[in-house]
Amino acid sequence: IGPRRWRLVLPSPHFESKLDIIDLVPAG
């Protein structure tokens, strides 16, 4: 899950916000 999300964040910086929220939802 980690590497996959980072992979999307690198090419899609504008998606970083969505990925950050998604990561916080399951994490919290």
mmCIF entry with sequence, helices, sheets and N, C-alpha, C, O atoms, coordinates in Angstrom:
data_MODEL
# 
_entry.id   MODEL 
# 
_entity.id                         1 
_entity.type                       polymer 
_entity.pdbx_number_of_molecules   1 
# 
_entity_poly.entity_id                      1 
_entity_poly.type                           'polypeptide(L)' 
_entity_poly.nstd_linkage                   no 
_entity_poly.nstd_monomer                   no 
_entity_poly.pdbx_seq_one_letter_code       IGPRRWRLVLPSPHFESKLDIIDLVPAG 
_entity_poly.pdbx_seq_one_letter_code_can   IGPRRWRLVLPSPHFESKLDIIDLVPAG 
_entity_poly.pdbx_strand_id                 A 
# 
loop_
_entity_poly_seq.entity_id 
_entity_poly_seq.num 
_entity_poly_seq.mon_id 
_entity_poly_seq.hetero 
1 1  ILE n 
1 2  GLY n 
1 3  PRO n 
1 4  ARG n 
1 5  ARG n 
1 6  TRP n 
1 7  ARG n 
1 8  LEU n 
1 9  VAL n 
1 10 LEU n 
1 11 PRO n 
1 12 SER n 
1 13 PRO n 
1 14 HIS n 
1 15 PHE n 
1 16 GLU n 
1 17 SER n 
1 18 LYS n 
1 19 LEU n 
1 20 ASP n 
1 21 ILE n 
1 22 ILE n 
1 23 ASP n 
1 24 LEU n 
1 25 VAL n 
1 26 PRO n 
1 27 ALA n 
1 28 GLY n 
# 
_struct_asym.id          A 
_struct_asym.entity_id   1 
# 
loop_
_struct_conf.conf_type_id 
_struct_conf.id 
_struct_conf.pdbx_PDB_helix_id 
_struct_conf.beg_label_comp_id 
_struct_conf.beg_label_asym_id 
_struct_conf.beg_label_seq_id 
_struct_conf.pdbx_beg_PDB_ins_code 
_struct_conf.end_label_comp_id 
_struct_conf.end_label_asym_id 
_struct_conf.end_label_seq_id 
_struct_conf.pdbx_end_PDB_ins_code 
_struct_conf.beg_auth_comp_id 
_struct_conf.beg_auth_asym_id 
_struct_conf.beg_auth_seq_id 
_struct_conf.end_auth_comp_id 
_struct_conf.end_auth_asym_id 
_struct_conf.end_auth_seq_id 
_struct_conf.pdbx_PDB_helix_class 
_struct_conf.details 
_struct_conf.pdbx_PDB_helix_length 
HELX_P HELX_P1 AA1 GLY A 2  ? VAL A 9  ? GLY A 2  VAL A 9  1 ? 8  
HELX_P HELX_P2 AA2 PRO A 13 ? PHE A 15 ? PRO A 13 PHE A 15 5 ? 3  
HELX_P HELX_P3 AA3 GLU A 16 ? ALA A 27 ? GLU A 16 ALA A 27 1 ? 12 
# 
_struct_conf_type.id          HELX_P 
_struct_conf_type.criteria    ? 
_struct_conf_type.reference   ? 
# 
loop_
_atom_site.group_PDB 
_atom_site.id 
_atom_site.type_symbol 
_atom_site.label_atom_id 
_atom_site.label_alt_id 
_atom_site.label_comp_id 
_atom_site.label_asym_id 
_atom_site.label_entity_id 
_atom_site.label_seq_id 
_atom_site.pdbx_PDB_ins_code 
_atom_site.Cartn_x 
_atom_site.Cartn_y 
_atom_site.Cartn_z 
_atom_site.occupancy 
_atom_site.B_iso_or_equiv 
_atom_site.pdbx_formal_charge 
_atom_site.auth_seq_id 
_atom_site.auth_comp_id 
_atom_site.auth_asym_id 
_atom_site.auth_atom_id 
_atom_site.pdbx_PDB_model_num 
ATOM 1   N N  . ILE A 1 1  ? 0.848  -1.202 0.000   1.00 0.00 ? 1  ILE A N  1 
ATOM 2   C CA . ILE A 1 1  ? 0.000  0.000  0.000   1.00 0.00 ? 1  ILE A CA 1 
ATOM 3   C C  . ILE A 1 1  ? 0.882  1.250  0.000   1.00 0.00 ? 1  ILE A C  1 
ATOM 4   O O  . ILE A 1 1  ? 0.611  2.211  -0.719  1.00 0.00 ? 1  ILE A O  1 
ATOM 5   N N  . GLY A 1 2  ? 1.938  1.224  0.814   1.00 0.00 ? 2  GLY A N  1 
ATOM 6   C CA . GLY A 1 2  ? 2.831  2.383  0.915   1.00 0.00 ? 2  GLY A CA 1 
ATOM 7   C C  . GLY A 1 2  ? 3.438  2.769  -0.429  1.00 0.00 ? 2  GLY A C  1 
ATOM 8   O O  . GLY A 1 2  ? 3.199  3.873  -0.918  1.00 0.00 ? 2  GLY A O  1 
ATOM 9   N N  . PRO A 1 3  ? 4.223  1.868  -1.034  1.00 0.00 ? 3  PRO A N  1 
ATOM 10  C CA . PRO A 1 3  ? 4.891  2.175  -2.305  1.00 0.00 ? 3  PRO A CA 1 
ATOM 11  C C  . PRO A 1 3  ? 3.901  2.552  -3.388  1.00 0.00 ? 3  PRO A C  1 
ATOM 12  O O  . PRO A 1 3  ? 4.192  3.417  -4.214  1.00 0.00 ? 3  PRO A O  1 
ATOM 13  N N  . ARG A 1 4  ? 2.748  1.927  -3.400  1.00 0.00 ? 4  ARG A N  1 
ATOM 14  C CA . ARG A 1 4  ? 1.758  2.241  -4.440  1.00 0.00 ? 4  ARG A CA 1 
ATOM 15  C C  . ARG A 1 4  ? 1.296  3.684  -4.309  1.00 0.00 ? 4  ARG A C  1 
ATOM 16  O O  . ARG A 1 4  ? 1.187  4.407  -5.300  1.00 0.00 ? 4  ARG A O  1 
ATOM 17  N N  . ARG A 1 5  ? 1.027  4.093  -3.084  1.00 0.00 ? 5  ARG A N  1 
ATOM 18  C CA . ARG A 1 5  ? 0.551  5.472  -2.886  1.00 0.00 ? 5  ARG A CA 1 
ATOM 19  C C  . ARG A 1 5  ? 1.649  6.466  -3.235  1.00 0.00 ? 5  ARG A C  1 
ATOM 20  O O  . ARG A 1 5  ? 1.397  7.481  -3.885  1.00 0.00 ? 5  ARG A O  1 
ATOM 21  N N  . TRP A 1 6  ? 2.874  6.166  -2.797  1.00 0.00 ? 6  TRP A N  1 
ATOM 22  C CA . TRP A 1 6  ? 3.986  7.085  -3.092  1.00 0.00 ? 6  TRP A CA 1 
ATOM 23  C C  . TRP A 1 6  ? 4.165  7.196  -4.599  1.00 0.00 ? 6  TRP A C  1 
ATOM 24  O O  . TRP A 1 6  ? 4.475  8.268  -5.119  1.00 0.00 ? 6  TRP A O  1 
ATOM 25  N N  . ARG A 1 7  ? 3.969  6.076  -5.301  1.00 0.00 ? 7  ARG A N  1 
ATOM 26  C CA . ARG A 1 7  ? 4.133  6.068  -6.758  1.00 0.00 ? 7  ARG A CA 1 
ATOM 27  C C  . ARG A 1 7  ? 3.135  7.039  -7.392  1.00 0.00 ? 7  ARG A C  1 
ATOM 28  O O  . ARG A 1 7  ? 3.468  7.752  -8.339  1.00 0.00 ? 7  ARG A O  1 
ATOM 29  N N  . LEU A 1 8  ? 1.914  7.059  -6.866  1.00 0.00 ? 8  LEU A N  1 
ATOM 30  C CA . LEU A 1 8  ? 0.898  7.950  -7.421  1.00 0.00 ? 8  LEU A CA 1 
ATOM 31  C C  . LEU A 1 8  ? 1.181  9.401  -7.033  1.00 0.00 ? 8  LEU A C  1 
ATOM 32  O O  . LEU A 1 8  ? 0.876  10.330 -7.781  1.00 0.00 ? 8  LEU A O  1 
ATOM 33  N N  . VAL A 1 9  ? 1.767  9.576  -5.850  1.00 0.00 ? 9  VAL A N  1 
ATOM 34  C CA . VAL A 1 9  ? 2.052  10.939 -5.382  1.00 0.00 ? 9  VAL A CA 1 
ATOM 35  C C  . VAL A 1 9  ? 3.166  11.572 -6.218  1.00 0.00 ? 9  VAL A C  1 
ATOM 36  O O  . VAL A 1 9  ? 3.097  12.755 -6.552  1.00 0.00 ? 9  VAL A O  1 
ATOM 37  N N  . LEU A 1 10 ? 4.177  10.799 -6.550  1.00 0.00 ? 10 LEU A N  1 
ATOM 38  C CA . LEU A 1 10 ? 5.314  11.345 -7.311  1.00 0.00 ? 10 LEU A CA 1 
ATOM 39  C C  . LEU A 1 10 ? 4.869  11.918 -8.658  1.00 0.00 ? 10 LEU A C  1 
ATOM 40  O O  . LEU A 1 10 ? 5.156  13.081 -8.939  1.00 0.00 ? 10 LEU A O  1 
ATOM 41  N N  . PRO A 1 11 ? 4.176  11.143 -9.502  1.00 0.00 ? 11 PRO A N  1 
ATOM 42  C CA . PRO A 1 11 ? 3.744  11.642 -10.804 1.00 0.00 ? 11 PRO A CA 1 
ATOM 43  C C  . PRO A 1 11 ? 2.514  12.542 -10.697 1.00 0.00 ? 11 PRO A C  1 
ATOM 44  O O  . PRO A 1 11 ? 2.259  13.343 -11.596 1.00 0.00 ? 11 PRO A O  1 
ATOM 45  N N  . SER A 1 12 ? 1.763  12.424 -9.628  1.00 0.00 ? 12 SER A N  1 
ATOM 46  C CA . SER A 1 12 ? 0.553  13.234 -9.474  1.00 0.00 ? 12 SER A CA 1 
ATOM 47  C C  . SER A 1 12 ? 0.580  14.002 -8.155  1.00 0.00 ? 12 SER A C  1 
ATOM 48  O O  . SER A 1 12 ? -0.082 13.598 -7.199  1.00 0.00 ? 12 SER A O  1 
ATOM 49  N N  . PRO A 1 13 ? 1.336  15.105 -8.086  1.00 0.00 ? 13 PRO A N  1 
ATOM 50  C CA . PRO A 1 13 ? 1.431  15.904 -6.862  1.00 0.00 ? 13 PRO A CA 1 
ATOM 51  C C  . PRO A 1 13 ? 0.073  16.468 -6.447  1.00 0.00 ? 13 PRO A C  1 
ATOM 52  O O  . PRO A 1 13 ? -0.179 16.668 -5.259  1.00 0.00 ? 13 PRO A O  1 
ATOM 53  N N  . HIS A 1 14 ? -0.796 16.723 -7.414  1.00 0.00 ? 14 HIS A N  1 
ATOM 54  C CA . HIS A 1 14 ? -2.109 17.280 -7.086  1.00 0.00 ? 14 HIS A CA 1 
ATOM 55  C C  . HIS A 1 14 ? -2.976 16.221 -6.398  1.00 0.00 ? 14 HIS A C  1 
ATOM 56  O O  . HIS A 1 14 ? -3.981 16.544 -5.765  1.00 0.00 ? 14 HIS A O  1 
ATOM 57  N N  . PHE A 1 15 ? -2.577 14.956 -6.531  1.00 0.00 ? 15 PHE A N  1 
ATOM 58  C CA . PHE A 1 15 ? -3.336 13.880 -5.878  1.00 0.00 ? 15 PHE A CA 1 
ATOM 59  C C  . PHE A 1 15 ? -2.799 13.619 -4.473  1.00 0.00 ? 15 PHE A C  1 
ATOM 60  O O  . PHE A 1 15 ? -3.377 12.850 -3.705  1.00 0.00 ? 15 PHE A O  1 
ATOM 61  N N  . GLU A 1 16 ? -1.692 14.267 -4.155  1.00 0.00 ? 16 GLU A N  1 
ATOM 62  C CA . GLU A 1 16 ? -1.066 14.046 -2.839  1.00 0.00 ? 16 GLU A CA 1 
ATOM 63  C C  . GLU A 1 16 ? -2.083 14.339 -1.727  1.00 0.00 ? 16 GLU A C  1 
ATOM 64  O O  . GLU A 1 16 ? -2.134 13.628 -0.724  1.00 0.00 ? 16 GLU A O  1 
ATOM 65  N N  . SER A 1 17 ? -2.884 15.383 -1.911  1.00 0.00 ? 17 SER A N  1 
ATOM 66  C CA . SER A 1 17 ? -3.870 15.749 -0.890  1.00 0.00 ? 17 SER A CA 1 
ATOM 67  C C  . SER A 1 17 ? -4.848 14.596 -0.678  1.00 0.00 ? 17 SER A C  1 
ATOM 68  O O  . SER A 1 17 ? -5.115 14.207 0.459   1.00 0.00 ? 17 SER A O  1 
ATOM 69  N N  . LYS A 1 18 ? -5.384 14.051 -1.775  1.00 0.00 ? 18 LYS A N  1 
ATOM 70  C CA . LYS A 1 18 ? -6.354 12.956 -1.661  1.00 0.00 ? 18 LYS A CA 1 
ATOM 71  C C  . LYS A 1 18 ? -5.694 11.738 -1.032  1.00 0.00 ? 18 LYS A C  1 
ATOM 72  O O  . LYS A 1 18 ? -6.285 11.072 -0.182  1.00 0.00 ? 18 LYS A O  1 
ATOM 73  N N  . LEU A 1 19 ? -4.461 11.447 -1.455  1.00 0.00 ? 19 LEU A N  1 
ATOM 74  C CA . LEU A 1 19 ? -3.756 10.280 -0.913  1.00 0.00 ? 19 LEU A CA 1 
ATOM 75  C C  . LEU A 1 19 ? -3.484 10.490 0.568   1.00 0.00 ? 19 LEU A C  1 
ATOM 76  O O  . LEU A 1 19 ? -3.561 9.550  1.358   1.00 0.00 ? 19 LEU A O  1 
ATOM 77  N N  . ASP A 1 20 ? -3.169 11.720 0.940   1.00 0.00 ? 20 ASP A N  1 
ATOM 78  C CA . ASP A 1 20 ? -2.891 12.018 2.354   1.00 0.00 ? 20 ASP A CA 1 
ATOM 79  C C  . ASP A 1 20 ? -4.141 11.747 3.192   1.00 0.00 ? 20 ASP A C  1 
ATOM 80  O O  . ASP A 1 20 ? -4.058 11.141 4.260   1.00 0.00 ? 20 ASP A O  1 
ATOM 81  N N  . ILE A 1 21 ? -5.289 12.194 2.704   1.00 0.00 ? 21 ILE A N  1 
ATOM 82  C CA . ILE A 1 21 ? -6.552 11.995 3.435   1.00 0.00 ? 21 ILE A CA 1 
ATOM 83  C C  . ILE A 1 21 ? -6.876 10.504 3.511   1.00 0.00 ? 21 ILE A C  1 
ATOM 84  O O  . ILE A 1 21 ? -7.243 9.998  4.572   1.00 0.00 ? 21 ILE A O  1 
ATOM 85  N N  . ILE A 1 22 ? -6.740 9.801  2.382   1.00 0.00 ? 22 ILE A N  1 
ATOM 86  C CA . ILE A 1 22 ? -7.036 8.364  2.345   1.00 0.00 ? 22 ILE A CA 1 
ATOM 87  C C  . ILE A 1 22 ? -6.120 7.621  3.307   1.00 0.00 ? 22 ILE A C  1 
ATOM 88  O O  . ILE A 1 22 ? -6.539 6.666  3.959   1.00 0.00 ? 22 ILE A O  1 
ATOM 89  N N  . ASP A 1 23 ? -4.869 8.062  3.394   1.00 0.00 ? 23 ASP A N  1 
ATOM 90  C CA . ASP A 1 23 ? -3.904 7.386  4.271   1.00 0.00 ? 23 ASP A CA 1 
ATOM 91  C C  . ASP A 1 23 ? -4.260 7.651  5.733   1.00 0.00 ? 23 ASP A C  1 
ATOM 92  O O  . ASP A 1 23 ? -4.065 6.789  6.590   1.00 0.00 ? 23 ASP A O  1 
ATOM 93  N N  . LEU A 1 24 ? -4.780 8.844  6.013   1.00 0.00 ? 24 LEU A N  1 
ATOM 94  C CA . LEU A 1 24 ? -5.133 9.191  7.394   1.00 0.00 ? 24 LEU A CA 1 
ATOM 95  C C  . LEU A 1 24 ? -6.427 8.487  7.811   1.00 0.00 ? 24 LEU A C  1 
ATOM 96  O O  . LEU A 1 24 ? -6.583 8.123  8.977   1.00 0.00 ? 24 LEU A O  1 
ATOM 97  N N  . VAL A 1 25 ? -7.339 8.295  6.887   1.00 0.00 ? 25 VAL A N  1 
ATOM 98  C CA . VAL A 1 25 ? -8.624 7.652  7.213   1.00 0.00 ? 25 VAL A CA 1 
ATOM 99  C C  . VAL A 1 25 ? -8.406 6.237  7.747   1.00 0.00 ? 25 VAL A C  1 
ATOM 100 O O  . VAL A 1 25 ? -8.843 5.943  8.859   1.00 0.00 ? 25 VAL A O  1 
ATOM 101 N N  . PRO A 1 26 ? -7.739 5.340  6.990   1.00 0.00 ? 26 PRO A N  1 
ATOM 102 C CA . PRO A 1 26 ? -7.506 3.971  7.471   1.00 0.00 ? 26 PRO A CA 1 
ATOM 103 C C  . PRO A 1 26 ? -6.507 3.926  8.624   1.00 0.00 ? 26 PRO A C  1 
ATOM 104 O O  . PRO A 1 26 ? -6.567 3.033  9.470   1.00 0.00 ? 26 PRO A O  1 
ATOM 105 N N  . ALA A 1 27 ? -5.598 4.882  8.655   1.00 0.00 ? 27 ALA A N  1 
ATOM 106 C CA . ALA A 1 27 ? -4.571 4.886  9.707   1.00 0.00 ? 27 ALA A CA 1 
ATOM 107 C C  . ALA A 1 27 ? -5.214 5.279  11.037  1.00 0.00 ? 27 ALA A C  1 
ATOM 108 O O  . ALA A 1 27 ? -4.881 4.716  12.080  1.00 0.00 ? 27 ALA A O  1 
ATOM 109 N N  . GLY A 1 28 ? -6.136 6.247  11.000  1.00 0.00 ? 28 GLY A N  1 
ATOM 110 C CA . GLY A 1 28 ? -6.757 6.697  12.230  1.00 0.00 ? 28 GLY A CA 1 
ATOM 111 C C  . GLY A 1 28 ? -8.011 5.898  12.505  1.00 0.00 ? 28 GLY A C  1 
ATOM 112 O O  . GLY A 1 28 ? -8.684 6.132  13.510  1.00 0.00 ? 28 GLY A O  1 
# 
